[in-house]
């Protein structure tokens, strides 16, 4: 695109330094496997993303794994951010953009809209919408400073209704966590068009590339991701059931439509010695377990995520800690969560479960059975996720786990 470089207020030295950082960022994106196509790489070499976050060091803006929080609410909860380059590149690859397309971005910030504008070119059009006028004002300033305002329309509105005035769209890319798919997003997407959305299903968020097929959406690619949650009419946040509360040592279950847990019994169980059950299934040290976790939530009904602070692991309250959460099977006053131990091979770990409570061993054995089933039947496979309108009869849905939301029935099935 001919609107950069040279249209920003950077000095020559600043521009040279920023270009070196962009080139280094692109090399990181290639190494991470987040960006592959030449046009995506060219877009990331071009956009001066650091101008969107002048409050942070320029080098940090170009770190491939670094997101920048741009707004928090009155409780200190993150409500707006500029996503990490890795995540932005991953979603743009999932979208499979081509010159001349019309694209709707839900969740603004500035740099991602600029990348999209680079991808669709002078004959394309990008619409970016956000509910927060502070966010859209910041996006408008960035787009004007970098010259992309000629190719991007910024809208302040609740994206639950999409942006019908510019529809239909070839692509819709959502950059906030969504628990449901509003009908407007489907109806404003061309048949055969792609919707890329960080969809939360039973507590687990995945960036899913869907293809519209009439009134339903069918997944084409699924990637692990993390985003700030949707606000407005589509807001649907998870609840926390706190099992251990101490300064810096919190342990809680993230509930997303799961049965109400017996918190006192589970809290008491957590303080009792646990029972380990091992699966014989091993994974590489850098191997992702996101497909395993998606299988577990498909196969097991009461499987919230157990989030824990590192200090809780250091104190021995839990054997594993993750701010996102680790799958934990709950059975009344007992629970078991996925864990691992090093094998004789320094680069491989054996998967298992640690159970607590009266039925802790039985619960851990049940969790391990599904880890073994994943290894036998589904390892190396991707789930198939479909989105159907609410009210679709169950006999017309694919077999598998069904997640019911106000607007849709989401199914997770496996080959």
C-alpha positions as CSV (number, residue, x, y, z in Angstrom):
1,X,0.0,0.0,0.0
2,X,1.3,3.5,-0.9
3,X,0.3,5.3,2.3
4,X,3.4,4.3,4.3
5,X,6.2,4.7,5.1
6,X,7.0,8.4,5.2
7,X,3.6,9.6,6.4
8,X,4.3,9.5,10.1
9,X,6.0,12.1,12.3
10,X,9.0,9.9,13.0
11,X,12.5,11.4,12.4
12,X,14.8,9.6,10.0
13,X,16.7,8.0,12.9
14,X,13.5,6.9,14.6
15,X,12.2,5.5,11.4
16,X,15.4,3.5,10.8
17,X,15.3,2.2,14.4
18,X,11.6,1.2,14.1
19,X,12.3,-0.6,10.8
20,X,15.0,-2.6,12.4
21,X,12.6,-3.6,15.2
22,X,9.9,-4.5,12.7
23,X,12.3,-6.7,10.7
24,X,13.4,-8.4,13.9
25,X,9.7,-8.9,14.9
26,X,8.9,-10.5,11.5
27,X,11.8,-13.0,12.1
28,X,10.3,-13.9,15.4
29,X,6.8,-14.4,13.8
30,X,8.3,-16.7,11.3
31,X,10.2,-18.7,14.0
32,X,6.9,-19.0,16.0
33,X,5.0,-20.2,13.0
34,X,2.5,-17.3,13.4
35,X,3.1,-15.7,10.0
36,X,3.8,-17.6,6.8
37,X,2.5,-15.9,3.7
38,X,4.6,-13.2,2.0
39,X,1.8,-10.6,2.1
40,X,1.3,-11.0,5.9
41,X,5.0,-10.7,6.5
42,X,5.1,-7.6,4.3
43,X,2.3,-6.0,6.3
44,X,4.0,-6.6,9.6
45,X,7.2,-5.1,8.1
46,X,5.3,-1.9,7.2
47,X,3.0,-0.8,10.0
48,X,4.5,1.5,12.6
49,X,2.6,-0.2,15.5
50,X,4.6,1.5,18.2
51,X,2.8,4.8,17.5
52,X,-0.4,3.3,18.9
53,X,1.2,2.8,22.3
54,X,3.5,5.8,22.9
55,X,3.4,5.1,26.7
56,X,5.6,2.0,26.2
57,X,9.1,1.5,25.0
58,X,9.3,1.2,21.3
59,X,11.2,-2.0,21.4
60,X,8.5,-3.6,23.6
61,X,5.8,-2.7,21.0
62,X,7.6,-5.0,18.5
63,X,8.1,-8.0,20.8
64,X,6.2,-10.8,19.1
65,X,4.6,-12.2,22.3
66,X,4.0,-8.8,24.0
67,X,0.5,-7.4,24.3
68,X,-0.1,-3.9,25.6
69,X,-2.9,-3.2,28.0
70,X,-4.4,0.2,27.1
71,X,-7.4,0.5,29.5
72,X,-8.6,-1.1,32.7
73,X,-11.9,-0.8,34.6
74,X,-12.5,0.6,38.0
75,X,-11.5,-2.8,39.5
76,X,-8.3,-3.0,37.6
77,X,-9.6,-5.6,35.2
78,X,-8.1,-5.3,31.7
79,X,-10.8,-4.2,29.2
80,X,-8.8,-3.0,26.2
81,X,-5.4,-3.9,24.7
82,X,-3.3,-3.9,21.6
83,X,-2.8,-7.6,21.0
84,X,0.6,-9.2,20.7
85,X,1.9,-9.3,17.1
86,X,2.0,-13.1,17.2
87,X,-1.8,-13.3,17.9
88,X,-2.6,-10.6,15.3
89,X,-0.5,-12.4,12.7
90,X,-2.1,-15.8,13.6
91,X,-5.7,-14.4,13.2
92,X,-4.8,-12.6,9.9
93,X,-3.4,-15.9,8.5
94,X,-6.6,-17.6,9.7
95,X,-8.7,-15.0,7.8
96,X,-7.1,-15.8,4.4
97,X,-7.4,-12.2,3.2
98,X,-7.2,-11.1,-0.4
99,X,-6.9,-7.7,-2.1
100,X,-10.2,-5.9,-2.7
101,X,-12.0,-7.5,0.2
102,X,-14.3,-5.7,2.7
103,X,-13.4,-6.6,6.3
104,X,-15.1,-5.9,9.6
105,X,-12.9,-5.8,12.6
106,X,-14.7,-6.1,16.0
107,X,-12.6,-4.6,18.7
108,X,-10.5,-1.6,17.7
109,X,-7.0,-0.5,18.6
110,X,-5.4,0.7,15.4
111,X,-2.5,-1.5,14.4
112,X,-4.6,-4.5,13.5
113,X,-6.9,-2.4,11.3
114,X,-3.7,-1.1,9.6
115,X,-2.5,-4.6,9.0
116,X,-5.9,-5.5,7.5
117,X,-5.8,-2.4,5.3
118,X,-2.4,-3.5,4.0
119,X,-3.8,-6.9,3.2
120,X,-6.9,-5.8,1.3
121,X,-5.1,-2.9,-0.6
122,X,-6.4,0.3,-2.1
123,X,-9.4,-1.4,-3.6
124,X,-10.5,-3.0,-0.3
125,X,-12.2,-1.5,2.7
126,X,-11.8,-2.1,6.5
127,X,-14.4,-1.2,9.1
128,X,-13.3,-1.3,12.7
129,X,-15.9,-1.0,15.5
130,X,-15.6,-0.7,19.3
131,X,-18.0,0.1,22.0
132,X,-15.6,2.4,23.9
133,X,-15.2,5.9,22.5
134,X,-11.8,6.2,24.2
135,X,-10.6,3.2,22.2
136,X,-12.0,4.4,18.9
137,X,-10.6,7.9,19.4
138,X,-7.1,6.3,20.0
139,X,-7.5,4.2,16.9
140,X,-8.5,7.2,14.8
141,X,-5.4,9.1,16.0
142,X,-3.2,6.2,15.1
143,X,-4.7,5.7,11.7
144,X,-4.5,9.4,10.8
145,X,-0.9,9.6,12.0
146,X,0.1,6.5,9.9
147,X,-2.0,7.4,6.8
148,X,-4.5,4.5,7.0
149,X,-7.5,6.7,7.7
150,X,-8.1,6.8,4.0
151,X,-8.8,3.0,3.9
152,X,-10.3,2.4,7.4
153,X,-13.7,3.5,8.7
154,X,-13.8,3.7,12.5
155,X,-17.2,3.2,14.2
156,X,-18.2,3.6,17.8
157,X,-21.0,1.2,18.6
158,X,-21.9,-2.0,20.3
159,X,-20.8,-4.7,17.9
160,X,-23.6,-7.0,18.9
161,X,-25.4,-5.6,15.9
162,X,-22.4,-5.6,13.6
163,X,-22.1,-2.6,11.3
164,X,-24.9,-3.2,8.7
165,X,-24.3,0.0,6.7
166,X,-21.1,-1.4,5.2
167,X,-22.2,-5.1,4.9
168,X,-21.9,-7.6,3.5
169,X,-18.4,-8.5,4.5
170,X,-16.0,-11.0,3.0
171,X,-14.3,-11.4,6.3
172,X,-15.1,-10.6,10.0
173,X,-12.3,-10.7,12.5
174,X,-13.1,-10.4,16.2
175,X,-10.3,-9.3,18.5
176,X,-12.2,-9.7,21.8
177,X,-13.2,-12.9,23.6
178,X,-16.8,-13.9,22.7
179,X,-19.0,-16.5,24.4
180,X,-21.6,-16.4,21.7
181,X,-22.0,-15.5,18.0
182,X,-24.7,-12.8,17.5
183,X,-27.0,-13.4,14.4
184,X,-25.8,-10.1,12.9
185,X,-22.3,-11.4,12.5
186,X,-23.5,-14.4,10.5
187,X,-26.1,-12.4,8.4
188,X,-23.6,-9.6,7.6
189,X,-21.0,-12.2,6.4
190,X,-21.1,-13.4,2.8
191,X,-22.0,-17.0,2.3
192,X,-18.6,-18.7,2.1
193,X,-17.0,-15.9,4.0
194,X,-14.8,-16.4,7.0
195,X,-15.4,-15.3,10.6
196,X,-12.3,-15.4,12.9
197,X,-13.3,-15.2,16.5
198,X,-11.8,-15.9,19.9
199,X,-14.7,-18.2,21.0
200,X,-15.0,-19.3,24.6
201,X,-16.4,-22.8,25.1
202,X,-16.8,-24.2,28.6
203,X,-14.1,-21.9,29.8
204,X,-11.6,-22.6,27.0
205,X,-10.9,-19.8,24.5
206,X,-9.7,-20.7,21.0
207,X,-9.3,-18.5,17.9
208,X,-11.6,-20.3,15.5
209,X,-11.7,-19.6,11.7
210,X,-15.3,-20.4,10.6
211,X,-16.7,-20.6,7.1
212,X,-20.3,-19.5,6.7
213,X,-22.5,-22.3,5.2
214,X,-26.0,-20.9,5.1
215,X,-27.2,-20.3,8.7
216,X,-24.4,-22.3,10.2
217,X,-20.7,-21.8,10.7
218,X,-18.1,-24.6,10.3
219,X,-14.6,-24.4,11.7
220,X,-11.6,-24.5,9.4
221,X,-8.8,-23.8,11.8
222,X,-8.5,-23.6,15.6
223,X,-5.7,-22.0,17.6
224,X,-5.0,-21.3,21.3
225,X,-5.4,-17.6,22.2
226,X,-6.2,-15.2,25.0
227,X,-8.2,-11.9,24.7
228,X,-10.0,-9.4,26.9
229,X,-13.7,-10.2,27.1
230,X,-16.5,-8.7,25.1
231,X,-18.4,-5.8,26.6
232,X,-21.9,-4.5,25.9
233,X,-24.9,-6.6,25.1
234,X,-22.8,-9.7,24.3
235,X,-20.9,-9.6,27.6
236,X,-20.8,-13.0,29.3
237,X,-18.0,-13.3,31.8
238,X,-17.0,-16.4,33.7
239,X,-17.5,-16.6,37.4
240,X,-14.8,-17.5,39.9
241,X,-15.3,-20.0,42.7
242,X,-12.5,-19.3,45.1
243,X,-11.0,-22.4,46.8
244,X,-8.0,-20.8,48.5
245,X,-7.6,-17.2,49.2
246,X,-4.5,-15.6,50.5
247,X,-2.3,-12.7,49.5
248,X,-0.8,-13.8,46.2
249,X,-1.8,-17.5,46.6
250,X,-5.3,-17.6,45.2
251,X,-6.7,-20.8,43.7
252,X,-10.1,-20.7,42.0
253,X,-12.3,-22.5,39.5
254,X,-13.4,-20.6,36.4
255,X,-17.1,-21.4,35.8
256,X,-18.6,-21.2,32.4
257,X,-22.0,-22.9,32.5
258,X,-20.6,-25.6,34.8
259,X,-22.6,-26.9,37.8
260,X,-22.3,-24.9,41.0
261,X,-19.4,-26.4,43.0
262,X,-19.4,-27.4,46.7
263,X,-16.8,-24.7,47.5
264,X,-16.4,-25.6,51.2
265,X,-15.9,-29.3,50.5
266,X,-13.5,-28.6,47.6
267,X,-11.5,-26.1,49.6
268,X,-11.1,-28.7,52.4
269,X,-10.2,-31.4,50.0
270,X,-7.5,-29.2,48.4
271,X,-5.6,-29.0,51.7
272,X,-5.6,-32.8,52.1
273,X,-2.7,-34.9,50.6
274,X,-3.5,-35.7,46.9
275,X,-3.4,-38.9,45.0
276,X,-1.4,-39.2,41.8
277,X,-2.5,-41.2,38.8
278,X,-0.2,-41.4,35.8
279,X,-1.3,-42.1,32.2
280,X,1.8,-43.4,30.4
281,X,1.2,-40.7,27.8
282,X,4.1,-38.3,27.2
283,X,4.5,-35.0,25.5
284,X,7.5,-32.9,24.4
285,X,8.5,-30.0,26.6
286,X,7.4,-27.5,24.0
287,X,4.4,-29.4,22.8
288,X,1.1,-27.7,23.1
289,X,-1.6,-29.3,25.1
290,X,-4.5,-27.1,23.8
291,X,-6.0,-29.9,21.6
292,X,-5.9,-32.3,24.6
293,X,-7.6,-29.8,26.8
294,X,-10.3,-29.2,24.2
295,X,-10.8,-33.0,24.0
296,X,-11.1,-33.2,27.8
297,X,-13.9,-30.6,27.9
298,X,-15.6,-32.5,25.1
299,X,-15.5,-35.8,26.9
300,X,-16.1,-34.7,30.4
301,X,-19.1,-32.6,31.6
302,X,-18.0,-30.9,34.9
303,X,-14.5,-29.7,33.9
304,X,-14.0,-26.1,34.8
305,X,-10.5,-24.6,34.7
306,X,-8.5,-24.3,37.9
307,X,-6.6,-21.0,37.9
308,X,-3.8,-20.6,40.5
309,X,-1.1,-18.1,41.2
310,X,2.5,-19.2,41.1
311,X,2.8,-18.6,44.9
312,X,0.1,-21.3,45.5
313,X,2.3,-23.8,43.7
314,X,5.4,-22.7,45.6
315,X,3.5,-23.2,48.9
316,X,2.4,-26.7,47.8
317,X,-1.3,-25.8,47.7
318,X,-1.4,-27.0,44.1
319,X,1.2,-29.0,42.0
320,X,0.7,-26.8,38.9
321,X,-0.3,-23.2,38.4
322,X,-1.6,-21.3,35.4
323,X,-3.4,-17.9,35.3
324,X,-5.5,-19.1,32.4
325,X,-6.4,-22.4,34.1
326,X,-5.8,-26.1,34.1
327,X,-8.6,-28.6,33.4
328,X,-10.0,-29.9,36.7
329,X,-12.6,-32.6,36.9
330,X,-15.1,-32.0,39.8
331,X,-17.1,-34.7,41.4
332,X,-19.1,-33.4,44.4
333,X,-16.5,-32.7,47.1
334,X,-13.6,-34.1,45.1
335,X,-11.6,-32.9,42.2
336,X,-8.6,-33.9,40.0
337,X,-6.6,-31.7,37.8
338,X,-4.1,-32.4,35.0
339,X,-0.4,-32.4,35.9
340,X,2.8,-33.8,34.6
341,X,6.2,-35.2,35.6
342,X,9.6,-35.3,33.9
343,X,10.6,-38.6,32.3
344,X,14.0,-40.1,31.8
345,X,14.1,-38.2,28.6
346,X,14.8,-34.6,29.6
347,X,12.6,-33.2,26.9
348,X,9.5,-35.3,27.6
349,X,6.9,-35.2,30.3
350,X,4.3,-37.8,31.4
351,X,0.8,-36.6,31.8
352,X,-1.3,-37.5,34.8
353,X,-3.8,-36.3,37.3
354,X,-3.7,-35.3,40.9
355,X,-6.9,-36.0,42.9
356,X,-8.1,-34.6,46.2
357,X,-11.1,-35.5,48.3
358,X,-13.0,-38.6,49.2
359,X,-13.3,-39.6,45.6
360,X,-10.0,-38.1,44.6
361,X,-8.4,-41.2,43.2
362,X,-11.5,-42.3,41.3
363,X,-11.8,-38.8,39.8
364,X,-8.1,-38.7,38.9
365,X,-8.5,-42.1,37.2
366,X,-11.4,-40.8,35.2
367,X,-9.4,-37.8,34.0
368,X,-6.5,-40.1,33.1
369,X,-8.8,-42.4,31.1
370,X,-9.7,-39.5,28.8
371,X,-6.0,-38.4,28.5
372,X,-5.3,-42.0,27.3
373,X,-8.3,-41.9,24.9
374,X,-7.1,-38.7,23.4
375,X,-3.6,-40.3,22.8
376,X,-5.1,-43.4,21.2
377,X,-7.8,-41.8,19.1
378,X,-7.4,-38.0,18.6
379,X,-3.8,-37.0,19.0
380,X,-2.7,-34.9,16.1
381,X,-6.3,-34.2,15.1
382,X,-8.2,-30.9,15.3
383,X,-11.7,-30.7,16.6
384,X,-14.6,-29.7,14.4
385,X,-16.6,-26.8,15.8
386,X,-20.0,-25.8,14.4
387,X,-22.3,-23.0,15.3
388,X,-26.0,-23.4,14.7
389,X,-28.9,-21.1,15.5
390,X,-30.4,-21.4,19.0
391,X,-33.4,-23.7,18.9
392,X,-31.9,-26.1,16.4
393,X,-33.2,-29.6,17.4
394,X,-30.5,-31.8,18.9
395,X,-31.1,-34.5,16.3
396,X,-29.9,-32.0,13.7
397,X,-26.6,-31.3,15.5
398,X,-23.4,-33.3,15.0
399,X,-22.5,-35.7,17.8
400,X,-20.3,-34.3,20.5
401,X,-20.4,-31.7,23.3
402,X,-23.1,-29.1,22.9
403,X,-22.5,-25.6,24.4
404,X,-25.8,-23.7,24.5
405,X,-25.7,-19.9,24.4
406,X,-28.5,-17.3,24.0
407,X,-28.0,-17.0,20.2
408,X,-26.5,-20.3,19.2
409,X,-25.8,-24.0,19.8
410,X,-22.1,-24.6,19.5
411,X,-21.0,-28.2,18.9
412,X,-17.5,-29.7,19.5
413,X,-16.9,-33.0,17.8
414,X,-13.9,-35.1,16.7
415,X,-13.0,-37.3,13.7
